[in-house]
Structures are given as C-alpha cells and as structure tokens.
Amino acid sequence: MYRGRLERDLSLWVEKGLLPEATAESLLVEYDSRPASFSLGNVLMVLAAILLAAAVLLLVASNWEAIPRLVRVGAILALIWAVYIGAALLFARGASAAASGLLVIGALSFGGAISLVGQMYHLSGDEQTVMYLWFAVAAVSAALFRSGAATAISGFLSWASFAVYLSNYDSRWVGFDPWAPPIMALIVVALVRFTGAHRARHLAYLLVVGWLTWLYALHEDIRVAIAFVLCGMAAFVAVSLPPLRGSAFIRSAGAAPAFYAFLVAAVGLLLLNIELDEGWPLVLVGIATLAMAVLAIALQGRDNGAVRYLAYATFAAEVFYLASVTVGSILGTSSLFLLSGLLVAIVAWVVIRLERRFGVRTEVTE
C-alpha cells in the first residue's frame, strides 16, 4: 500500500520536474531493498511454533503418570535448553524466522513446565507469582536475543497476568499487584524500542487503557472520568505540538502516542456521557466532546489517520447520541446542532487561514 502511494508521488514529482527520473527509480530500488515489514513465512513459522509447543506439552501431560519423575524434570529442562541453544545457533546463521519460532516454543514451554512441575510435586504456590516469573523469563529472552517474536509473547503474557489477577481477586484492588500491569506495559514498550517489534507496542498501550478502564469500574466516580478527559487531552496536545512532536522519541513511536492519548480522553468522554445524561450537564459534555473531536482533527488529522478516524467516530457517535437523547425536544436538538455547526465552521475557517499562511511562509522560505 505504501509502496503504491510512494510510486505515484514519485511519478507526479517527475512529471512536474521536481525530481529527476533516475533519482525516482533509485529511491524505489532503495525502498524495495529494505526487509519487508510483513512476511507470510515468518508468521507461519510463529504459528507452527505455537502448535508444536502445544503438541509437546499435551503429549507430555497425557503420558505424565507413565514417565518417571526424574525423567520428567530432565525432559522439561532439556527441551527448554535445547530450544534456546538452537535459537542462538540459528540467529548466528541468520535464520531469524526459525530462531524466532524456537524462542516462541521456549517461552511457552517454560510456562507449561512450571505448571506441570507444580502439579507433579504438589507444590502450593501463587498463580500470580507464576505469571510474573513467566513474563520475566519471556522479557529476558526477548532482550537477550533481541527478538520481536519474544517481545510479542511478553506483551500477551502481560495481558494474561492481568486477567489472572482479575480472576483471582474478583476485580478488587488488593496489595501491590494492581500496579503490575502499567509496569509490565513499560517493560514491553522498552523491549519494543530495543527489538524493533513496533506492532507489539499496541499490546502495551491497550493494556494501560484497559487498566485505566478497570480503575473507573472500581470506583465509578465521575472525577475519575474527568481525570481521563483532562489527562488524555493534555497528553494528546503535548505530543501534537512542538517541541515534543518534533522530538526524535515521539517521531520514532509513530502514530501511537497521539492516538492512545486521545483514546483515553474519548473513554473519559464516553463515561461522562453515561453519567450525565440529562439537562445542561449533558449539553456541556456534548459540546466538549464535539470540540475535542474537532481539536484532534485540527492537530493530528492530516498526518495521523488513526486519530482522524477516531475523532470522526467520536464526533458522529456524539451527534447521534445527542439526537437520540433529546429527541423529545426538536427545538433543543436543532439549537445544539446549530451551535455545534457554527463552532465547527469557525474552527474550519481559522484552520484554513492558518494553513494558507503557513503555506505562504514555506514558499517564501524556499
């Protein structure tokens, strides 16, 4: 998809005389020489590794009682060591796809080994601690081998650990464990930046969003929803304006920081719409929601497709929600839409004037 757009842009620039044809061809050749961000072979290799790990664990479990205890422990340790040593050898030979598959087998086998050994020796332990240990081993292997596949496994294990906590404690806040999800999310983000597994960062960001939503479910306090809106929009504006937007750290993270900051604000606005569903509070929340959606489009709409579509969806959902809630008062609904339309028109006029002025300044500078 991106290559097609790049080829069309280069052709247009060549036609306008902005770029020599030889340079355009060289740019396409350079782009084609880069390793593909998506490889069907790598994906199939990881899926095969998951199936093989499941087959081995089920095979061992089905014949568990027939195998001597010492042989069981030795087989588990040999399997784990074999896959990690094999992964190291394959990485050294440049076979990264097969090595990533072995790392997936190793990470999954480690968790299964802990469970099976615990059952074999009737060890009483905390299931949550087992999940922390499993996550830690996967994270360490991801860092040692600089593996994107192991980083993704760490991201999924962070979600599994949070799910185990919610199941064990009936979604209540108990001790220090509730702080583990954001800590694990930070670890996953650090691994993403170290290993280059950029798509795995969404697992960490979504974990934080889910954790924040759980916090609201714990208290169901309107102040928590307001905090989501204020903090989310503050973070969104901060990463959308200089100097943060131009920093190398934010640019390397792509569209994710702005999108997830606005997503947190959108979740807060949704909760406020649920809590304040009548009277002037409803009107104020509705206007604030529409205004924030327009602000998001103005700041990130051109360059960030994810934010643009989320803002479109937020704006449209709010308009239809207000229409459904105030359907008994056509005059009130039309007045709200009239004010919102005038507000959006004014913002659009200001944005167009600013874009034209910036365009003129750019031409003068060049």
N, C-alpha and C positions, 0 to 999 in steps of 0.2 A: 504494500500500500504506500509506504513512504517512498520507495524507490520510484513508483509511478509518478507521484507528485514531484519528486526531485527531477525526473527526466522531463516532465512537462515544463517545469520552471526553467530548467537549463535551455530547453529549446526556445522558449519565449525570449530569454535573455540574449540568445544568439541571434534571433530574428531582429531584435531591437538594436543590435550592435553593441550591447553592453558586455558581451563575453565572446572571446574567440571560440570557434567551433572545436579546435584542438583542445583547448582548456576544458570545455564542457565534457568532451569524451574522456579526458584524463580524470576528471572528477568522478564520472560514472565508473570508470575502471577501478579507481581507488575505493569507492564505496562497495563495489562487488567483491573486492578482495578481502573485505572485513569478514570475520566469522559471523555466521548468521545468529541472530538473537533467538531464533526458534529452530530447533532441529527435531524432526519427527523421530529420527533414530535415537537421540538422547532421551526423548520422552518415553519411547517404547522400552528402552533399556531400564529406565527407572521403574516403569510399571512391571517389567519382568522381575526386577529385583524384589519388589514388594510381594509379588506372587510366590517367588521362590522362598523368601523369608517366612511367609505364612505357611507354605507347604512343609518346610523343615520343622517349624515349631509344632504344627499339628501332628506331624509324623512322630516326633519325639513324645508329645503328650499322649498320643494314642497307645504307645507301647511303653509308657512310663514305668509301670509296675514290673514289667518283664526285664528291665535293664537294671543291673546292679547300681547301687547308689554312687559308688566311686566312679564308675564308668560314665554315669550321667553327668556328674560335675566335670569330669575330664573332657567329655564330648562338647559340653557347652563352652568351656574355656578354649578348647581347640578351635571351635567354629569361629568364636569372636576374634581370636588372634589370627586365624587364617585369613579371614576376610579383610582385616585391617592391613596385614602384611601384603596380601595380594593387591589391595588398593594402592599401597605405596609403590609397589613394583610397576603397576600399570600406569600410575601417574608419571613415574620416571621414564617410561617408554612413550609417553604422550597419548596413551589411550584413556583420555579423560572420561569418555562416556561409560566404558566398562568399569573404570575405577569408581565413578560416582554410584554406579549400581551396587558395587560391593560395599560402599560406605552406607548406602541405604539398608542393605542386608545386615550390616554390622550394628547400626543404630537400632533397628527393630529387634534384632536378636538379643541385644543387651537387655531391653525391657522385658522381653519374654523370658530370658534367663533368670532375671531377678524374681519374677513371679513364680516360675517353675521350681526354683531352688527353695523359695519360701514355702511352697506347698510341700516339697519333698521332706524338708526338715521341720515342718510345722512351726515355722518362725512367726512370731507375732510382731507385726510392725505396722507403722503408719503408712497407709496407702499414699497419702500426700507426700511424705518424705521420699517414697519410691519414685513418684513423678518428678520431684525436684532432681533426684540423682540421675534419672533417665535424661531429663532435659540438659543437665550439666554435661553428661558424657557426650551427648549429641553436639552440644555447642563447642566443646573442646575439640572433638574430631573435625568439626567444620573449620575451626581456626587453624588446627594443625595441618590439614590437607588443603585449606583454602577452597573448600568445596561448596558450590552453590546448592547442590542437592542436599547435603547435610544441613546447610543453613535453613532450607525449606522444612526439613524434618524437625529442626529445632522450633521453627515457627508453629508447626502443627502441634508439637508437644506442649508448647506454652498454652495453647488453647485447651488441650486435653487436661493439663494440670488445673486450669481454672474451672473446667467442667467438673473434675473430681472434687474440688473444694466445694463448689455449689451443691453437689450431690451429697457430700458427707455432712455438711453443716446446714442443710435446708436453706441455703442462700442468706444465712445470717453472717454478721461480722464477728469473727472470733479470732482473737490474738493478732499476730503479725502476718499471718498467711494472706489476708486480703491485699497486702501491699506487693505480693509476689507478681501478679500479672503485669503491672507497669514496669517493674524491674526486669522481668523477662523480656518485655517488649523492647526496652532499651538495649538489652543484650543482643536481641535479634537484629535491631537496626544497626548496631555496631558491627555485627557479623556481615550484614548486607553490604555495608560500605567497605569492609575488608575483603570479602569474597567476590563482590560484584554481582551477587544474585538479586538484582534490583526488584524483580517481581515479588520476592519474598517479603519485601518491606510492607506490603499491604496486610500481611498476616499480623504484623506488629501493630500497625495503625488501627486496624479493625479491632484488635484485642483491647486497645485503650478505649476506643469508642464503646465497645461492649461493656467494659469495666465501668465507665462513667455512667452508662445507662443503668447498670446494676446499682450504682450508688444512689441514683434517684429512686429506684424501686425500693431501696432500703428505707428511705425517709419520706418519700412522696411530699417533699417540701417545695413550695413554689420558688423559694430562694435558691434552691439548687438549680432549677431550670433557668432562672435569671442569670445565675453564675455561668451556666453553659453558654448562654447567648453572649454575655459580655466578654467572657474569656475567649470564646471561639472567634468572635468578630475581631477582638483586639489582636489575636494571633494572626488572623487572616489579613488584616490591614497591615500588620507589621511585616509579613513576608511578601506583601504585594507592593510595598513602596520602598524606595531607596532608604537606607543603604542595604537592607537585608536582601531585597530582591536581586540586587546585582552581585551579592556575595557568591563566592565560589561554592560555599557549603550548600546554600539554598538552590543554586542552579544545578548542582550535581544530584540533588534529590528529585528533580523534575517537578511534575505537577502535584505530587503527593502532599507536601506541607500545606499549600493553599487549599486543596480540595478537602482534606480531612479537618482542617481548622474550620472551614465553612460548614462541613458536615456536622461537627459538634454544635455549632450555632443553630443549624437547621433542626437538630434534635431538640435543642432547648426551646426553639420557637414552636415545634410540634407539641411539646409538653405544655407550654403556656396556652396554646390554643385549646388543649384538652381541659386545662384547669379553669381558664377564664372564657366561658362560653356564652356570656350574655352581657348586655349593657355596654357602657363605654369602655370597660377593660377589653372586651372583645374587639371593639373598633380600633383601640390603640394598638393591640397586638397585631391586628390585621395590617394596619398601616406600617407598623415597624417591620413586619415580615416582608411586605412588598418593597419597602425602601431598602432593606438589606439585600434582597434579591437583585434589585437594580444596581446597588453599590457593588455587589460581587461581579456582575456582568461588566460594569464600567472599569473595574480594576483588573480583572483577570479574563474577561470574556473573549478577548481577541486571541490570546496566546494559550489559554488553558481550557481545552474542550471539556474536561471533566467538571470543572467549576461552572462553565457556561450551561451545560445541560442540567446540572443540579439546581442552579439558580432558575432556569426555565421551569423545571418541575416544581420547585418551591413556589414560584410566582403563580403558576397555573393552579396548583393544588389549593393555595390560599384563596384565590379568586373564587373557585368553585365551592370551597368550604363556606366562605362568607355568603355566597349566594344561597346555599342550602340552609344556613342558619337563620338568615334574615329574610327568607322567602315570604314571611308573613307581612313584611313591610317593604313594598316595592319602592316606595319613595326613599326609605333609608338605604336600601341596596343601591339604587341608582345614584344617590348622593355620594356614597362611599366610592363607587366606581368612577364617578365624575372627578372627585378629588384625587383619586389614585391616578387616573388618566392624565390629569393636568400635571401632577407631580412627575410622572414618568416623562411627559413631554418636555417639561422644563429641564429635567436631568439630561434627556437626549440632546436638547439644544446646546446645553453647556458642554457636553462631551464632544459634540460635533465641532463646536467652535475651538475647543482645546486641541482636538486632533488636527484641525486645519492650521492652527497656529504652530503646533509642533512640526507639521509637515513643511511649512514655510521656513522655519528656523533650520530644519535639516537641509533643505535645498540651499539656503544661504551659506551655511557652514561648508557644504561640499563645494 
